[in-house]
């Protein structure tokens, strides 16, 4: 899996960041234009995040993803390789514009089956992800090269760290955070990771999937 190609970086930032406690998190917050996620703000360990709809290990469709929607035995209702528009929708025969962003492929298939019962009897819908859009993820702090990276999707925290050249010798391996904005009205959520959990297969940390706009902070 490709680890990504950076599009904007800042070399040598690590030395300066080490001299200013809390500055790493501040830089990440300034990228969003908010100050509510300083290094003293509360955090949640990734293991404490509940599963279900917001499970970070579940892939959710987003803008620029390419998907196919196939209705069994109904070629005229099927669509191949539809790209999700900036408004989070795709165009489908009979249903016109359908919002797909934020849904899993299975959830979208179930929703389309419900909506198509007005047109056909017992519709069977299959949704496949043909081409996931690249993720735009910022990586700051004790990494070799800080910056904003376009990372192959799906990707976890280790992919972002690898794209930034790995950890520096000063990195605190128990203080790796992902800052994620769930709503414009609230400060970003701080999710904490241990490096050893990221490198252990089958852990919630290793299964955690990044989203576009996430900021990975290594203290």
N, C-alpha and C positions, 0 to 999 in steps of 0.2 A: 504494500500500500504506500502510495507516495506520501512523503511528509510535508510537501508544500514548497512554494517559492515565495520568498518575502518580497513585498512591494514597497516597504518603507522601513528603514532601520536606523539605529543610532549606535554606532560602535563606541566603546569606551565609556558607556554610561554607567556600567557596574561600579566603577571606582567611586564616582560621585554619589551614587545611590547609597553606598555603604556608609558614607559619612553623614547621612541625614536620616535619622530614624523616622519611619512613617512616610518618607518621601516616595517610596516605591508605590504604595497604595494611592497616594495623592496624585501621582502622574496618571495612574489608571483611571481615577475618578475624573480628572480634568478632561480626559479623552471623551467622557460622556457629558461633561459640563455640570457635574454634581460633586458635592463635597461630603455627602452623607455616608461615604463608605471608607472613611479613614481607617488606618490599621487598628484602631481601638474599638471599632464597631463590632457588634456581635457576629458570630459565624455559626454555621452548622457543619458538623462532620458529614461527609458524603453518606456514611452508613445510616445517619439519622434522617435522611430525606425519605419520605414515604413513597411507596410504589404507586401503581395505578396510572391514571391518565398522565400525570406529570413525571412518570418514571424516566430519568435521564438516559436509561439504557434502551429506550424505545425510539425508533426513528420516526420522526414526524415530518410530513411533507412541508416544503417551503418554497419561497420564490426562486425561480430559475431551475427548479427540478424538472426533469423530463419524465413523464409517466405515460403509460398506455392503459386504456380502459376498454376491456373486452366484455361484451354482453353475449353470453352463449347463444349461438344459433341466430344472432341478430347483427350481421355485419354492418348494416346501415346505422346502427346505434353505437358502434364501437369506434374508438379513436386510437390511432397509433402515434406515439411519441409527441404528446402534447406538452408544451413548456408552460409551467406555471407563471402567470404574468405577475407584474409588480403589485397588482391589487390582490394577489393570492388566489386568483380564479383561473379556470380553464373553460373553454367553450365546448359543449357537447351537443350532439343532435337531440332534438326534442326537449332537452332540459336547458339549453342555451348556456348562460354563465353560471358556473357552479363553484362555490368557494371550497378549496381543497387544503389551503395552508393551515397547518396546525393539526391535521388529522393523520393517523397512520394509514397506510394503504388498505388495511383490513377495515378500519372505520369508514373510510371513503366508500369502499365496496358495499358495505352494509347500508350506508345512507343512500347510495344510488339505487340499490335494489328496492328500497322502500319507495323512492320517488318514481321508479319506472313501473310500478304496479298499475299506474293509471293508463299505461300504454300496452303492456304485454302481461301475460299470465306467468306467474312464478319466474321472474327474471333471475338469472344467475350472473353476477358481475364479478370479474376479477380485475384487480388493479395491481400493476407492477411498476416498480421504480426502475426506469431504464438508465437514467443518467443523473445522479445527484449533483446539485450545484456545489461549487467550491465554497468553503467557509472562510469568512473574514474574521480572523482572531488576532487580538493583540497579545503580545507576550512581553512582560516587563520584569525588572528586578534582576536577580542573580542568575542570568543566562548569558551566553556568550555574545549574542547580538539581539538587542531588544528591537521590537518593531511590530508592524501589522503584517500578517501573513495570510496568503490564500492557501488553504489546506484542503487536501482531498477529503471528500465527505463520503461516508461517516468517519469521524476521527475522535480520538480520546485525548486526554491531557498529555500523555507521553508524545503523541504526534506533534503537538504544539511546541513542547520543550525541545524535541529533536529538530524541528524546523528552525528554532532559534539557536541551534548549535550546542544544545545541552546545558547542564548546570555548571556554574563556576565553582571553584574550590571553597568559596565563602557561603554557598547556598545552605539554608537550613532545610534539610530534607523532610522535616516534620511540619514545615510551614509553607505549603504550596496551596494557593487559593484559586478558585475560579469566581470571578465577579460576573453575575448574570442579572440583567435587568428584566424583571418579569412584568413590570408595568411602569409607564412614564410617571405615575403618581407616587411611586414609592422608591426608596433608595435601593440600589442593587443588592441582591442576596450574595453573601460571601459563603462559599462552600469550601471546606478545608480537606486537604488530602495529605497522606504520608507517601513518600516516594516508594517505600517498600511495598505498600499496598497497590500502587500503580503498576508495579512490575510483577505482581503475583496474579496468576491467572485465576479467573473465577470470582474475584472480589468485586464489590460494588464500585470501588474506585476504578478498577481496570475496565469495567463495563460502561462507565460514565461517558456519554457522548456530548461533544461540544456543539454549540449553536453559533451561527453568525452573530457577531457583536459581543461574544464572550471576551473577557480579559483574564488571562492567566498571569498570576502574580507569584513570583518566587522570592521569598524574603531571605 
